[in-house]
Amino acid sequence: MNAEDKTRITVDIYGHQYKLKASTSTNYMKRVAEYVNDQMFRIAKGYPRLDSQKIAVLAAVNMADECFRMNEIMEELTKTQKNQEATKAAYDKLIVNFNELKQEYEQQQTSITEQNAKLVQSNQAQEQMKQEVQKAKQEQEQLRQQLQQAKQQQEQDKQQEEQVKQQQEQKAKQQQEQAKQQQEQVKQQLEQVKQQLEQEKRQQIQVRQQLDQEKQQHQQTKQQFEQEKQQKAHQLQKLNEQHRVEKQSLSEIHLQDKEMLNQQYQQDKVTLMQQHLQDKEIINMQHQEEIIKLSNQHLAEKEILVNQHQEELENITNQHQTELETITSQHQTELETITNQHQTELETIKNQQQARIDTITNQLQEKINTVSNQLQEKINVITNQHQEEIETLTAAHQEEIETLTALYQDEAEAKILRFEQDKGNLVGEFQERQTNIIQQLEDQKSIIITQYQAQIDALLEQQQLERRALSQHFEEEKERILAQARREKEELMHQSLNDEAQQKELQNIKEEYKELREEYAKLQNEYNEWIELVETDSPGR
């Protein structure tokens, strides 16, 4: 913005007309002039013996002090808001990670439940096979006993036949006919036995096919478990990579924001310096005439100032000390209030986070118990159904099966033994993998909670360090203001010693007054910009 684009206005400050030129609105410039005018009249009312030059210097000092204090308060509020936003962001990220782990844990629990159901079915099928083999053994023993009884009965028939031949020769023909009939019956029985053996062989083939199917299902279950294991490993690797990318992205965003703020600060600084130099030239031209008038007035007021100077210096020193103590007390109270509020907010956030973690943990435990109970009920229902089916099949087989060969028994026992071994290996491997997966989830959960707890502790420690730094800065600023007041007192005392030195000091005071006024305007603009920025960025907007 060049000089032609600036606004020109004439204002009245402490009875004098001043022409001002700035890039802001006329209302704003009028309000600034009214504020300076009120400050000077308030000081003149409290210290009626002071001249306009000293009143202007004191007004500039007071306004600069107010500006510095407001800047410190705004900086502290900005830092507090940023820390709260960082804490909230870390907490939100923790909740997202916890929900992801919770979802993954539920998926793994579902997979584990399905595998358990398959194992239960396999156990039930194996138990059913054992029962069928045991029944087959019992039926085979019964058939052996029946054959033995048939042999004994045949021997008895032969003995009776010999006795009949010896005792009754006449009935030989009848007995021969009876024997032939019995032989026919025996042949029919043997034919039936052969048919039953054929039927048992077909059943044996079916049992073998069923065992092969069970073996294939077992192999498929094993392959499915391996695939699920690979999927879980891939998901874990993907989560780790995503976490690393998010962390790197946040770091880059932080660096970019920091660089952008630094560039903006440098640009604002250069702009304000240029504006400061332009305003300084204008004020120098305006005050050159005032210096001549003030020099003439100074010659007339010199003797009065010499008598009043010591008393005024003491009053100003006492007042300045009182104001500094009041400002220090107010600032300390504000710092303590802000610190307590921030600590309370952090405790509240921490308690809410712990309560949410406990609630989620309890919900997970309740879901696990519910699923376990439902699974047990399903197992009981399936067991009862299988028991009824076994009883039905047992009754049917009892009517149909009469004999089994030794080969079938040996093969069935060998297959059962192999199936038992495969089952034991599968159950052991599955339980071991299940334990490893659960342990990995618990370890990941503990690591994540520990990391975010460490981040929260680091944020708390950083805030403590910032508070101590603010307190130290306030003490240093206080010492600087006191030292400046002492220097001004000494300069005023030297001013009263000789006219030439006093004239030079007057000129210096005029220049310092101009600089303080320009600095105040600059600080006031920065303060207004910060107020607008805070109001724009506040959550209520």
C-alpha positions as CSV (number, residue, x, y, z in Angstrom):
1,M,0.0,0.0,0.0
2,N,1.5,3.4,-1.0
3,A,1.0,6.8,0.6
4,E,-1.9,7.8,-1.7
5,D,-4.0,4.8,-0.5
6,K,-3.8,5.8,3.2
7,T,-6.5,7.6,5.1
8,R,-5.9,11.1,6.5
9,I,-7.7,12.5,9.5
10,T,-7.2,15.3,12.1
11,V,-7.6,14.3,15.7
12,D,-7.6,16.2,19.0
13,I,-5.2,14.9,21.7
14,Y,-4.9,16.8,25.0
15,G,-5.9,20.1,23.4
16,H,-3.7,19.8,20.3
17,Q,-4.6,19.1,16.7
18,Y,-2.7,16.3,15.0
19,K,-2.9,15.1,11.4
20,L,-2.7,11.3,11.1
21,K,-2.3,9.1,8.1
22,A,-2.8,5.3,8.3
23,S,-4.2,2.4,6.3
24,T,-7.0,1.7,8.8
25,S,-10.5,3.2,9.0
26,T,-11.2,6.7,10.3
27,N,-13.4,5.3,13.2
28,Y,-10.5,3.1,14.3
29,M,-8.1,6.1,14.2
30,K,-10.6,8.2,16.2
31,R,-10.9,5.5,18.8
32,V,-7.2,5.3,19.2
33,A,-6.9,9.1,19.5
34,E,-9.7,9.1,22.1
35,Y,-8.0,6.4,24.1
36,V,-4.7,8.3,24.1
37,N,-6.5,11.5,25.0
38,D,-8.3,9.8,28.0
39,Q,-5.0,8.4,29.2
40,M,-3.3,11.8,29.2
41,F,-6.3,13.5,30.9
42,R,-6.4,10.8,33.6
43,I,-2.7,11.2,34.3
44,A,-3.0,15.0,34.3
45,K,-5.9,14.7,36.8
46,G,-3.8,12.6,39.1
47,Y,-0.7,14.7,38.7
48,P,-1.7,18.3,37.9
49,R,1.9,19.6,38.2
50,L,3.2,17.6,35.2
51,D,3.6,19.2,31.8
52,S,2.1,17.8,28.6
53,Q,5.4,16.2,27.6
54,K,5.7,14.1,30.7
55,I,2.0,13.3,30.7
56,A,2.5,12.0,27.1
57,V,5.5,9.9,28.1
58,L,3.7,8.4,31.1
59,A,0.6,7.7,28.9
60,A,2.8,6.0,26.3
61,V,4.5,3.9,29.0
62,N,1.1,2.9,30.5
63,M,-0.3,1.9,27.1
64,A,2.9,0.0,26.1
65,D,2.7,-1.9,29.4
66,E,-1.0,-2.8,28.8
67,C,-0.1,-3.9,25.2
68,F,2.7,-6.1,26.5
69,R,0.5,-7.7,29.1
70,M,-2.2,-8.3,26.6
71,N,0.2,-9.9,24.2
72,E,1.6,-12.2,26.9
73,I,-1.9,-13.2,27.9
74,M,-2.9,-13.9,24.3
75,E,0.3,-15.9,23.7
76,E,-0.4,-18.0,26.8
77,L,-4.0,-18.5,25.7
78,T,-2.9,-19.5,22.2
79,K,-0.4,-22.0,23.6
80,T,-3.0,-23.5,26.0
81,Q,-5.5,-23.9,23.1
82,K,-2.9,-25.6,20.9
83,N,-1.9,-28.0,23.7
84,Q,-5.5,-28.8,24.3
85,E,-6.0,-29.5,20.5
86,A,-2.9,-31.7,20.4
87,T,-4.1,-33.7,23.5
88,K,-7.6,-34.1,21.9
89,A,-6.0,-35.2,18.6
90,A,-3.9,-37.8,20.4
91,Y,-6.9,-39.1,22.4
92,D,-9.0,-39.4,19.1
93,K,-6.2,-41.3,17.5
94,L,-6.0,-43.6,20.5
95,I,-9.8,-44.3,20.3
96,V,-9.5,-45.1,16.5
97,N,-6.6,-47.5,17.1
98,F,-8.4,-49.2,20.0
99,N,-11.6,-49.6,17.8
100,E,-9.5,-51.2,15.0
101,L,-7.9,-53.6,17.5
102,K,-11.3,-54.4,18.9
103,Q,-12.7,-55.1,15.5
104,E,-9.7,-57.3,14.6
105,Y,-10.1,-59.2,17.9
106,E,-13.8,-59.8,17.3
107,Q,-13.0,-61.2,13.8
108,Q,-10.3,-63.5,15.3
109,Q,-12.8,-64.6,18.0
110,T,-15.3,-65.5,15.2
111,S,-12.7,-67.5,13.3
112,I,-11.7,-69.3,16.5
113,T,-15.4,-70.1,17.3
114,E,-15.8,-71.6,13.8
115,Q,-12.7,-73.7,14.2
116,N,-13.9,-74.9,17.6
117,A,-17.2,-75.9,16.1
118,K,-15.5,-77.9,13.4
119,L,-13.3,-79.6,16.0
120,V,-16.4,-80.5,18.0
121,Q,-18.1,-81.9,14.9
122,S,-14.9,-83.9,14.2
123,N,-14.9,-85.2,17.7
124,Q,-18.5,-86.2,17.5
125,A,-17.9,-88.1,14.2
126,Q,-15.0,-89.9,15.7
127,E,-17.0,-90.9,18.8
128,Q,-19.8,-92.1,16.6
129,M,-17.3,-94.2,14.6
130,K,-15.9,-95.7,17.8
131,Q,-19.4,-96.6,18.9
132,E,-20.2,-98.2,15.6
133,V,-17.0,-100.3,15.7
134,Q,-17.8,-101.4,19.3
135,K,-21.2,-102.5,18.2
136,A,-19.8,-104.3,15.2
137,K,-17.5,-106.2,17.6
138,Q,-20.4,-107.1,19.8
139,E,-22.4,-108.3,16.8
140,Q,-19.5,-110.3,15.5
141,E,-19.2,-112.0,18.8
142,Q,-22.9,-112.8,18.8
143,L,-22.6,-114.3,15.3
144,R,-19.7,-116.5,16.5
145,Q,-21.8,-117.8,19.4
146,Q,-24.7,-118.5,17.0
147,L,-22.4,-120.5,14.7
148,Q,-21.0,-122.4,17.7
149,Q,-24.5,-123.2,18.8
150,A,-25.4,-124.3,15.3
151,K,-22.4,-126.7,15.2
152,Q,-23.4,-128.2,18.6
153,Q,-27.0,-128.5,17.4
154,Q,-25.7,-130.3,14.3
155,E,-23.7,-132.7,16.4
156,Q,-26.7,-133.5,18.5
157,D,-28.8,-134.1,15.4
158,K,-26.2,-136.5,14.1
159,Q,-26.2,-138.4,17.3
160,Q,-30.0,-138.5,17.4
161,E,-29.9,-139.8,13.8
162,E,-27.6,-142.6,14.6
163,Q,-29.8,-143.6,17.6
164,V,-32.9,-143.4,15.4
165,K,-31.2,-145.7,12.8
166,Q,-30.2,-148.2,15.4
167,Q,-33.6,-148.1,17.2
168,Q,-36.0,-147.7,14.3
169,E,-34.9,-149.2,11.0
170,Q,-38.4,-148.8,9.7
171,K,-38.3,-145.0,10.1
172,A,-35.0,-144.6,8.2
173,K,-36.7,-143.3,5.1
174,Q,-38.7,-140.7,7.0
175,Q,-35.5,-139.6,8.9
176,Q,-33.7,-139.3,5.5
177,E,-36.5,-137.1,4.2
178,Q,-36.3,-134.9,7.3
179,A,-32.5,-134.7,6.9
180,K,-32.9,-133.6,3.3
181,Q,-35.3,-130.9,4.4
182,Q,-32.9,-129.8,7.1
183,Q,-30.1,-129.7,4.6
184,E,-32.2,-127.5,2.4
185,Q,-32.9,-125.2,5.3
186,V,-29.2,-125.1,6.0
187,K,-28.4,-124.2,2.4
188,Q,-31.0,-121.4,2.6
189,Q,-29.4,-120.1,5.8
190,L,-26.0,-120.3,4.2
191,E,-27.3,-118.3,1.3
192,Q,-28.7,-115.7,3.6
193,V,-25.4,-115.5,5.4
194,K,-23.6,-115.0,2.1
195,Q,-26.0,-112.2,1.2
196,Q,-25.5,-110.6,4.6
197,L,-21.7,-110.8,4.1
198,E,-22.1,-109.0,0.7
199,Q,-24.2,-106.3,2.3
200,E,-21.6,-105.9,5.1
201,K,-18.9,-105.6,2.5
202,R,-20.8,-102.8,0.8
203,Q,-21.3,-101.1,4.2
204,Q,-17.6,-101.5,4.8
205,I,-16.9,-99.7,1.5
206,Q,-19.2,-96.9,2.5
207,V,-17.5,-96.5,5.8
208,R,-14.1,-96.3,4.0
209,Q,-15.5,-93.6,1.8
210,Q,-16.8,-91.7,4.8
211,L,-13.4,-91.9,6.4
212,D,-11.8,-90.6,3.3
213,Q,-14.2,-87.7,3.3
214,E,-13.4,-86.9,6.9
215,K,-9.7,-87.0,6.0
216,Q,-10.3,-84.5,3.2
217,Q,-12.3,-82.2,5.4
218,H,-9.5,-82.3,8.0
219,Q,-7.0,-81.4,5.2
220,Q,-9.3,-78.5,4.0
221,T,-9.7,-77.3,7.6
222,K,-5.9,-77.3,8.0
223,Q,-5.4,-75.4,4.8
224,Q,-8.1,-72.8,5.7
225,F,-6.4,-72.3,9.0
226,E,-3.1,-71.6,7.3
227,Q,-4.8,-69.1,5.0
228,E,-6.3,-67.3,7.9
229,K,-2.9,-67.2,9.6
230,Q,-1.4,-65.6,6.5
231,Q,-4.2,-63.1,6.3
232,K,-3.8,-62.1,9.9
233,A,0.0,-61.6,9.4
234,H,-0.7,-59.5,6.2
235,Q,-3.3,-57.4,8.1
236,L,-0.8,-56.8,11.0
237,Q,1.9,-55.8,8.5
238,K,-0.6,-53.5,6.8
239,L,-1.6,-51.8,10.1
240,N,2.1,-51.3,11.0
241,E,2.8,-49.7,7.6
242,Q,-0.3,-47.5,7.9
243,H,0.8,-46.3,11.4
244,R,4.2,-45.4,10.0
245,V,2.7,-43.5,7.1
246,E,0.3,-41.6,9.3
247,K,3.2,-40.7,11.7
248,Q,5.4,-39.5,8.8
249,S,2.5,-37.5,7.3
250,L,1.8,-35.8,10.7
251,S,5.4,-34.9,11.0
252,E,5.5,-33.4,7.5
253,I,2.3,-31.4,8.1
254,H,3.8,-30.1,11.4
255,L,7.0,-29.0,9.6
256,Q,5.0,-27.3,6.8
257,D,2.7,-25.5,9.3
258,K,5.8,-24.3,11.2
259,E,7.5,-23.1,8.1
260,M,4.4,-21.3,6.9
261,L,3.9,-19.6,10.2
262,N,7.6,-18.5,10.2
263,Q,7.3,-17.1,6.7
264,Q,4.1,-15.3,7.6
265,Y,5.7,-13.8,10.7
266,Q,8.7,-12.6,8.7
267,Q,6.4,-11.0,6.1
268,D,4.3,-9.3,8.8
269,K,7.4,-8.1,10.5
270,V,8.8,-6.5,7.3
271,T,5.4,-4.9,6.5
272,L,5.1,-3.5,10.1
273,M,8.7,-2.2,9.9
274,Q,7.9,-0.4,6.6
275,Q,4.8,1.1,8.0
276,H,6.6,2.1,11.2
277,L,9.3,4.0,9.2
278,Q,6.6,5.8,7.1
279,D,4.7,6.8,10.2
280,K,7.9,7.9,11.9
281,E,8.7,10.3,9.1
282,I,5.2,11.8,9.2
283,I,5.3,12.2,13.0
284,N,8.8,13.8,12.8
285,M,7.5,16.4,10.4
286,Q,4.5,17.1,12.5
287,H,6.4,17.3,15.8
288,Q,9.2,19.6,14.4
289,E,6.9,22.6,14.9
290,E,5.8,21.3,18.3
291,I,9.4,21.1,19.4
292,I,9.9,24.9,18.8
293,K,6.7,25.7,20.8
294,L,7.6,23.3,23.6
295,S,11.1,24.9,23.8
296,N,9.6,28.3,24.3
297,Q,7.3,26.9,26.9
298,H,10.1,25.0,28.6
299,L,12.1,28.2,29.2
300,A,9.1,29.7,31.0
301,E,8.4,26.5,33.1
302,K,12.0,25.7,33.9
303,E,12.1,27.2,37.4
304,I,8.8,25.6,38.3
305,L,9.9,22.2,37.1
306,V,13.1,22.4,39.2
307,N,11.1,22.9,42.4
308,Q,8.5,20.3,41.5
309,H,10.8,17.8,39.9
310,Q,11.9,15.9,43.1
311,E,8.4,15.6,44.5
312,E,7.0,14.5,41.2
313,L,9.7,11.9,40.7
314,E,8.9,10.4,44.1
315,N,5.2,10.3,43.4
316,I,5.8,8.8,40.0
317,T,8.1,6.2,41.4
318,N,5.7,5.2,44.2
319,Q,2.8,5.1,41.8
320,H,4.8,3.1,39.2
321,Q,5.9,0.6,41.9
322,T,2.3,0.2,43.1
323,E,1.0,-0.4,39.6
324,L,3.8,-2.9,39.0
325,E,2.9,-4.8,42.1
326,T,-0.8,-4.7,41.1
327,I,0.0,-5.9,37.6
328,T,2.3,-8.7,39.0
329,S,-0.4,-9.9,41.4
330,Q,-3.1,-9.9,38.6
331,H,-0.8,-11.7,36.2
332,Q,0.1,-14.3,38.8
333,T,-3.6,-14.8,39.6
334,E,-4.4,-15.2,35.9
335,L,-1.6,-17.7,35.5
336,E,-2.7,-19.7,38.4
337,T,-6.3,-19.7,37.2
338,I,-5.3,-20.8,33.7
339,T,-3.0,-23.5,35.1
340,N,-5.7,-24.9,37.3
341,Q,-8.3,-24.9,34.5
342,H,-5.8,-26.6,32.2
343,Q,-4.9,-29.2,34.8
344,T,-8.6,-29.9,35.5
345,E,-9.3,-30.3,31.8
346,L,-6.4,-32.8,31.5
347,E,-7.6,-34.8,34.5
348,T,-11.1,-34.9,33.0
349,I,-9.8,-36.1,29.6
350,K,-7.6,-38.7,31.3
351,N,-10.5,-40.0,33.4
352,Q,-12.9,-40.1,30.4
353,Q,-10.3,-42.0,28.4
354,Q,-9.8,-44.5,31.3
355,A,-13.6,-44.9,31.7
356,R,-14.0,-45.6,28.0
357,I,-11.2,-48.2,28.0
358,D,-12.8,-49.9,31.0
359,T,-16.2,-49.8,29.4
360,I,-15.0,-51.3,26.2
361,T,-13.0,-54.0,28.1
362,N,-16.2,-55.0,30.1
363,Q,-18.2,-55.1,26.9
364,L,-15.7,-57.3,25.2
365,Q,-15.7,-59.7,28.2
366,E,-19.5,-59.8,28.3
367,K,-19.5,-60.6,24.5
368,I,-17.0,-63.4,25.0
369,N,-19.0,-64.9,27.8
370,T,-22.2,-64.7,25.8
371,V,-20.6,-66.3,22.8
372,S,-19.1,-69.1,25.0
373,N,-22.5,-69.8,26.5
374,Q,-24.2,-69.8,23.1
375,L,-21.5,-72.2,21.8
376,Q,-22.0,-74.5,24.8
377,E,-25.7,-74.6,24.2
378,K,-25.2,-75.4,20.5
379,I,-22.8,-78.1,21.4
380,N,-25.4,-79.6,23.8
381,V,-28.1,-79.5,21.2
382,I,-25.9,-81.1,18.5
383,T,-24.8,-83.8,21.0
384,N,-28.4,-84.6,21.8
385,Q,-29.3,-84.8,18.1
386,H,-26.3,-87.0,17.4
387,Q,-27.3,-89.2,20.3
388,E,-30.8,-89.7,18.9
389,E,-29.4,-90.4,15.5
390,I,-27.0,-92.9,16.9
391,E,-29.8,-94.7,18.7
392,T,-31.8,-94.8,15.5
393,L,-28.9,-96.1,13.5
394,T,-28.1,-98.7,16.2
395,A,-31.6,-100.1,16.1
396,A,-31.4,-100.3,12.2
397,H,-28.0,-101.9,12.2
398,Q,-29.1,-104.4,14.9
399,E,-31.7,-105.8,12.6
400,E,-29.4,-105.9,9.5
401,I,-25.8,-106.7,10.5
402,E,-25.0,-110.2,11.6
403,T,-21.4,-110.7,10.9
404,L,-18.2,-108.7,10.1
405,T,-14.8,-110.0,9.0
406,A,-11.5,-109.7,10.8
407,L,-10.1,-107.6,8.0
408,Y,-12.8,-104.9,8.4
409,Q,-12.0,-104.8,12.2
410,D,-8.3,-104.4,11.6
411,E,-8.7,-101.7,9.0
412,A,-11.2,-99.8,11.1
413,E,-9.0,-99.9,14.1
414,A,-6.0,-98.7,12.1
415,K,-8.0,-95.8,10.5
416,I,-9.3,-94.8,13.9
417,L,-5.8,-94.8,15.3
418,R,-4.5,-92.6,12.4
419,F,-7.5,-90.3,12.7
420,E,-6.9,-89.9,16.5
421,Q,-3.3,-89.0,15.9
422,D,-4.2,-86.4,13.2
423,K,-6.8,-85.0,15.5
424,G,-4.4,-84.7,18.4
425,N,-1.9,-82.9,16.2
426,L,-4.5,-80.6,14.8
427,V,-5.9,-79.7,18.2
428,G,-2.5,-79.0,19.6
429,E,-1.4,-76.9,16.7
430,F,-4.7,-74.9,16.7
431,Q,-4.6,-74.3,20.5
432,E,-1.0,-73.1,20.2
433,R,-1.8,-70.7,17.4
434,Q,-4.8,-69.4,19.2
435,T,-2.7,-68.7,22.3
436,N,-0.1,-66.9,20.2
437,I,-2.7,-64.7,18.4
438,I,-4.3,-63.7,21.7
439,Q,-0.9,-63.0,23.3
440,Q,0.0,-60.8,20.3
441,L,-3.2,-58.8,20.6
442,E,-2.6,-58.2,24.3
443,D,1.0,-57.2,23.7
444,Q,-0.1,-54.7,20.9
445,K,-2.8,-53.3,23.1
446,S,-0.4,-52.8,26.0
447,I,2.2,-51.2,23.7
448,I,-0.3,-48.7,22.3
449,I,-1.7,-47.7,25.7
450,T,1.9,-47.3,27.0
451,Q,2.9,-45.1,24.0
452,Y,-0.1,-42.8,24.3
453,Q,0.3,-42.6,28.1
454,A,3.9,-41.5,27.5
455,Q,2.8,-38.9,25.0
456,I,0.2,-37.5,27.5
457,D,2.9,-37.4,30.2
458,A,5.3,-35.6,27.8
459,L,2.6,-33.0,27.0
460,L,2.0,-32.4,30.7
461,E,5.7,-32.0,31.3
462,Q,6.0,-29.6,28.3
463,Q,3.2,-27.5,29.7
464,Q,4.9,-27.3,33.1
465,L,8.1,-26.1,31.4
466,E,6.2,-23.5,29.4
467,R,4.5,-22.2,32.6
468,R,7.9,-21.9,34.3
469,A,9.3,-20.1,31.2
470,L,6.4,-17.6,31.2
471,S,6.9,-16.9,34.9
472,Q,10.6,-16.4,34.3
473,H,9.9,-14.1,31.3
474,F,7.5,-12.1,33.5
475,E,10.1,-11.6,36.2
476,E,12.7,-10.5,33.6
477,E,10.2,-8.1,32.0
478,K,9.4,-6.7,35.5
479,E,13.2,-6.1,36.2
480,R,13.5,-4.5,32.8
481,I,10.7,-2.1,33.4
482,L,12.1,-1.2,36.9
483,A,15.5,-0.6,35.4
484,Q,14.0,1.5,32.7
485,A,12.2,3.6,35.3
486,R,15.4,4.1,37.2
487,R,17.2,5.2,34.1
488,E,14.4,7.6,33.3
489,K,14.6,9.0,36.8
490,E,18.3,9.5,36.5
491,E,17.9,11.1,33.1
492,L,15.3,13.6,34.5
493,M,17.7,14.4,37.3
494,H,20.5,15.1,34.9
495,Q,18.1,17.2,32.8
496,S,17.6,19.6,35.7
497,L,21.3,20.3,36.1
498,N,22.0,22.4,32.9
499,D,20.0,24.0,30.2
500,E,21.9,22.5,27.2
501,A,21.7,19.0,28.6
502,Q,18.1,19.5,29.4
503,Q,17.4,20.7,25.9
504,K,19.1,17.7,24.5
505,E,17.3,15.4,26.9
506,L,14.0,17.1,25.9
507,Q,14.8,16.4,22.3
508,N,15.6,12.7,23.2
509,I,12.4,12.5,25.2
510,K,10.5,13.8,22.2
511,E,12.1,11.2,20.0
512,E,11.5,8.4,22.5
513,Y,7.9,9.6,22.8
514,K,7.5,9.4,19.0
515,E,9.0,5.9,19.0
516,L,6.9,4.8,21.9
517,R,3.8,6.1,20.2
518,E,4.7,4.4,16.9
519,E,5.5,1.2,18.8
520,Y,2.2,1.4,20.6
521,A,0.3,1.8,17.4
522,K,2.2,-1.2,16.0
523,L,1.5,-3.3,19.1
524,Q,-2.2,-2.2,19.0
525,N,-2.5,-3.4,15.4
526,E,-0.9,-6.7,16.3
527,Y,-3.2,-7.0,19.3
528,N,-6.3,-6.4,17.1
529,E,-5.0,-8.9,14.5
530,W,-4.5,-11.5,17.2
531,I,-7.9,-10.9,18.6
532,E,-9.5,-11.3,15.2
533,L,-7.4,-14.5,14.6
534,V,-8.4,-16.0,18.0
535,E,-12.1,-15.2,17.4
536,T,-11.9,-16.7,14.0
537,D,-10.2,-19.9,15.1
538,S,-12.2,-20.3,18.4
539,P,-14.5,-23.4,18.5
540,G,-17.6,-21.3,19.0
541,R,-17.3,-19.6,15.6
